[in-house]
């Protein structure tokens, strides 16, 4: 029997083993009630109407109807928080990023081999992501066209020579909801914006597809960073998935330092690792921002950036999918400004331009 406050979950997966495992894992938490499961989207559609779940877990690759097509229908007709269960393959990565673009809140990667024990290893993460999804803000899907930045797209031209020095750096951290939030921010950046260093919680197999996706949407050059690489204006750098990224000082320039150290705040890459290095290496020449995300990773690092003289801000609660990380930073006093997502890019540019 569910308690009034428990979150009702529908599991949609074509594998009976996965449905069974997810049911067992989620049912361990007293705050979750698994109200049903379905082997394909057509069965799921009936169960959504009948059981009215708060959250749905959805396998990306499904029979009878493609998981993405089903997700698109759901987000248009009956928007609800969806956590994707995706395979850790190159194709799985691309499909998962498309799912997040369609409005899925988060995803859990399914191991390729020995799914049963593999899912058990992810049990805490699965429970945490489903519970966070239940509190997420989900908007109906608006149909959008192709990426806004094309060869014939006129981009906003910033004042001439405004960002000619390399001596400014923008650092951004994000988690749940962040793959789309980062796209929105980078889409608004001019080709000669200050260098941007990014950390998004994402598994190892997903980072290259993610960097390529962001690169297609931005006038900046977005790339997966390599160890020792110089940090240049007009470029945005993401750590390779499953590794930390730091910024180090090398004479008059900054470089990326990629390392395989232990997880921090249960994350690798961790936002705190990046922000702390920026506080130490760039101080008041940097600007820091935390976008939507679950948990509190990045809050202490953003505070260290602020204490080192960097202007800082967070995404506001109304436009965040999950206001965990930004909220934690505000409570800590790490940022005084909370802005809607669509205003963050311009504010970061203004703050960078104002650095003496």
C-alpha positions in Angstrom: 0.0 0.0 0.0 1.5 3.4 -1.0 1.8 6.2 1.5 0.2 9.5 0.3 3.7 11.0 -0.3 5.2 8.0 -2.2 6.1 8.4 -5.8 4.3 6.1 -8.3 6.6 4.6 -10.9 5.8 2.8 -14.2 8.6 0.7 -15.6 8.7 0.3 -19.4 11.3 -2.2 -20.7 11.2 -5.0 -23.2 13.4 -7.3 -21.0 11.5 -9.2 -18.4 14.7 -9.5 -16.4 15.2 -5.7 -16.3 11.6 -5.1 -15.4 11.9 -7.5 -12.5 15.3 -6.1 -11.3 14.0 -2.5 -11.5 10.9 -3.4 -9.6 12.9 -5.0 -6.9 15.4 -2.2 -6.6 12.8 0.6 -6.6 10.5 -1.2 -4.2 13.2 -1.2 -1.6 12.7 2.5 -1.0 9.6 3.3 1.1 9.1 6.5 -0.8 8.6 4.7 -4.1 5.7 2.5 -5.3 6.1 0.6 -8.5 2.5 0.7 -9.8 3.1 -1.4 -12.9 5.4 -2.4 -15.8 5.0 -2.7 -19.5 7.0 -4.6 -22.2 6.4 -2.1 -25.0 5.1 1.4 -25.5 1.7 0.4 -26.7 1.1 -1.5 -23.4 2.7 1.4 -21.6 0.2 3.9 -23.1 -2.8 2.1 -21.6 -1.1 1.8 -18.2 -0.2 5.5 -18.1 -3.9 6.3 -18.5 -5.0 3.7 -16.0 -2.3 4.0 -13.3 -1.4 7.7 -13.6 2.2 7.3 -12.6 4.4 10.2 -11.3 7.5 8.9 -13.0 8.2 6.5 -15.9 11.5 4.6 -16.5 11.9 4.0 -20.2 14.2 1.8 -22.2 15.6 3.6 -25.2 15.5 0.6 -27.6 11.9 -0.8 -27.7 9.8 -3.1 -29.9 6.6 -2.1 -31.7 7.5 1.6 -31.3 10.8 3.3 -31.1 11.5 4.6 -27.5 12.2 8.1 -28.8 9.0 8.3 -30.8 7.1 7.1 -27.7 8.9 9.6 -25.5 8.0 12.4 -27.9 4.3 11.4 -27.8 4.3 11.3 -24.0 6.0 14.7 -23.7 3.6 16.3 -26.1 0.3 14.7 -24.9 0.9 13.8 -21.2 4.2 15.4 -20.0 5.7 13.5 -17.1 9.2 13.0 -15.6 11.0 10.2 -17.5 14.2 8.5 -16.5 15.8 6.7 -19.5 17.4 3.4 -19.0 20.0 3.3 -21.8 22.8 1.1 -23.0 26.4 2.2 -22.8 27.1 2.1 -26.5 28.0 4.8 -28.9 24.6 4.6 -30.5 23.0 4.4 -27.0 24.8 7.6 -26.1 23.5 9.5 -29.1 19.9 8.2 -28.6 20.0 9.1 -24.9 21.1 12.7 -25.7 18.2 12.9 -28.1 15.9 11.6 -25.3 17.1 14.4 -23.0 16.5 16.9 -25.8 12.9 15.6 -26.0 12.4 16.2 -22.3 13.6 13.2 -20.3 14.8 14.3 -16.9 17.8 12.0 -16.5 19.2 8.6 -17.5 20.8 5.5 -16.0 23.1 3.5 -18.2 22.5 -0.2 -18.4 25.6 -2.5 -18.4 26.1 -4.4 -21.6 26.9 -7.7 -19.9 25.3 -9.3 -16.9 22.5 -6.8 -16.6 21.1 -8.2 -13.4 24.2 -7.8 -11.2 25.1 -4.6 -13.1 21.8 -3.0 -12.3 22.2 -3.9 -8.6 25.5 -2.0 -8.6 23.5 1.1 -9.8 20.7 0.6 -7.3 21.3 3.7 -5.2 21.7 5.9 -8.3 18.5 4.5 -9.8 16.5 5.2 -6.6 18.0 8.7 -6.2 17.3 9.6 -9.9 13.7 8.4 -9.8 13.0 10.3 -6.6 14.6 13.5 -8.0 12.7 13.0 -11.2 9.4 13.0 -9.2 10.2 16.6 -8.1 11.5 17.7 -11.5 9.7 20.4 -13.6 8.6 19.0 -16.8 7.3 21.2 -19.7 5.2 20.1 -22.6 7.3 19.5 -25.7 7.3 22.3 -28.2 8.3 21.3 -31.7 11.6 22.8 -32.7 13.4 22.7 -36.0 17.0 22.0 -36.8 19.8 23.3 -34.6 19.7 27.1 -34.6 23.4 27.5 -35.6 23.9 26.7 -39.3 26.2 27.9 -42.0 23.8 30.6 -42.9 22.7 31.6 -39.4 23.6 35.2 -38.5 25.1 35.1 -35.0 25.0 38.1 -32.7 28.3 40.0 -33.2 29.8 41.2 -30.0 31.5 44.6 -29.8 34.8 44.5 -31.7 37.9 43.4 -29.7 35.7 42.9 -26.6 37.2 39.5 -25.8 40.6 39.6 -27.5 42.5 38.7 -24.3 42.8 35.1 -23.2 42.8 36.3 -19.6 39.2 35.5 -18.9 37.7 32.2 -18.2 34.1 31.0 -17.8 33.5 27.8 -15.7 30.1 26.0 -15.8 28.9 22.9 -13.9 25.6 21.0 -14.4 24.0 17.6 -13.8 20.4 16.4 -14.3 18.8 18.6 -17.0 22.2 20.0 -17.8 22.7 18.5 -21.2 20.0 20.7 -22.6 20.8 23.7 -20.3 24.4 23.7 -21.5 23.1 23.6 -25.1 21.0 26.7 -24.5 23.9 28.6 -23.0 26.4 27.6 -25.7 24.0 28.3 -28.5 23.9 32.0 -27.4 27.7 32.4 -27.2 29.5 34.3 -30.0 32.4 32.6 -31.8 35.0 34.8 -29.9 33.6 34.3 -26.4 36.1 33.8 -23.6 37.2 30.2 -23.1 34.7 28.0 -21.3 35.4 25.0 -19.2 32.5 22.7 -18.5 31.7 19.8 -16.2 28.5 17.8 -16.8 27.9 14.5 -14.8 27.9 12.0 -17.7 29.2 8.5 -18.0 32.4 7.7 -19.9 30.8 6.4 -23.0 28.7 9.5 -23.5 31.1 12.4 -23.4 32.2 12.4 -27.1 28.7 12.3 -28.5 27.8 15.0 -26.0 30.7 17.3 -27.1 29.8 16.7 -30.7 26.2 17.6 -30.1 27.1 20.8 -28.3 29.6 21.7 -31.1 26.8 21.4 -33.7 24.7 23.9 -31.7 27.3 26.5 -30.9 29.4 29.1 -32.8 32.2 28.2 -30.4 34.4 25.1 -31.0 33.2 22.6 -28.4 35.6 19.7 -27.7 36.4 16.9 -25.4 39.6 18.1 -23.7 42.9 16.3 -23.8 45.5 16.4 -21.0 47.9 19.4 -21.3 45.7 21.1 -24.0 46.0 24.9 -24.1 42.7 26.7 -23.2 41.9 29.2 -25.9 39.2 31.8 -26.5 36.3 30.7 -28.7 36.7 27.2 -27.4 34.7 25.2 -24.8 36.2 22.1 -23.1 34.5 19.1 -21.6 36.3 16.4 -19.6 36.3 12.9 -21.2 33.6 11.0 -19.4 34.6 9.3 -16.2 37.6 11.6 -15.6 38.1 14.8 -13.7 39.2 18.0 -15.5 41.2 20.8 -13.8 42.6 24.1 -15.0 46.3 24.6 -14.4 48.4 27.7 -14.9 51.3 27.5 -17.3 53.1 30.8 -17.4 50.7 33.3 -19.0 48.1 30.7 -20.2 45.9 28.0 -18.8 45.9 24.3 -19.7 43.5 21.4 -19.2 44.7 18.7 -16.7 42.8 15.4 -17.1 43.1 12.9 -14.3 41.7 9.6 -13.2 41.6 10.3 -9.5 38.9 9.1 -7.1 35.3 10.2 -7.4 34.4 13.5 -5.5 30.8 13.9 -4.2 30.3 10.4 -5.8 31.0 12.0 -9.2 33.7 11.7 -11.8 34.0 14.2 -13.4 33.0 16.4 -10.4 32.2 20.1 -10.6 33.9 20.8 -7.4 37.2 19.5 -8.8 37.0 21.9 -11.8 35.8 24.9 -9.8 38.5 24.6 -7.1 41.2 24.5 -9.8 39.7 27.6 -11.5 39.6 29.4 -8.1 43.3 28.6 -7.7 44.5 29.1 -11.2 42.3 32.0 -12.5 40.9 33.6 -9.3 39.2 36.9 -10.2 39.8 36.4 -13.9 37.1 33.8 -14.0 33.3 33.7 -13.9 31.4 30.7 -12.5 27.9 29.3 -12.9 26.0 26.3 -11.8 23.1 25.1 -13.9 20.3 22.6 -13.1 21.4 19.4 -11.3 20.7 16.9 -8.5 22.7 17.0 -5.3 25.2 19.6 -4.2 28.3 19.0 -6.3 29.9 22.4 -7.2 28.5 24.5 -4.4 31.7 24.5 -2.3 33.9 24.9 -5.4 31.7 27.9 -6.5 32.1 29.4 -3.1 35.9 29.1 -3.4 35.7 30.8 -6.8 33.7 33.7 -5.2 36.1 33.9 -2.3 39.0 34.2 -4.9 37.2 37.2 -6.5 35.3 35.6 -9.3 31.7 36.8 -10.1 29.3 33.8 -9.7 25.7 33.0 -10.5 23.3 30.0 -10.7 20.3 29.0 -12.8 17.0 30.0 -11.1 14.6 27.5 -9.6 11.8 28.2 -12.1 13.8 27.2 -15.2 15.9 24.3 -13.5 14.8 20.8 -14.1 16.2 19.9 -10.7 17.2 22.8 -8.4 19.6 20.7 -6.3 23.1 22.0 -7.1 22.0 25.6 -7.8 20.0 25.7 -4.6 22.8 24.3 -2.5 25.2 27.0 -3.9 22.7 29.8 -3.0 22.2 28.4 0.5 26.0 28.3 0.9 26.3 31.9 -0.2 28.4 30.9 -3.2 26.3 33.0 -5.5 24.1 36.0 -5.1 22.4 35.9 -8.5 19.9 33.4 -9.7 18.9 33.9 -13.4 16.5 32.2 -15.8 18.4 29.9 -18.2 17.8 32.1 -21.3 19.6 35.1 -19.6 22.7 33.2 -18.4 24.8 33.4 -21.5 24.6 37.1 -21.9 25.2 37.7 -18.1 28.3 35.5 -18.3 29.6 37.6 -21.2 28.8 40.8 -19.4 30.6 39.7 -16.2 33.6 38.5 -18.2 33.8 41.8 -20.1 33.6 43.8 -16.8 36.7 42.0 -15.3 39.4 44.7 -15.1 
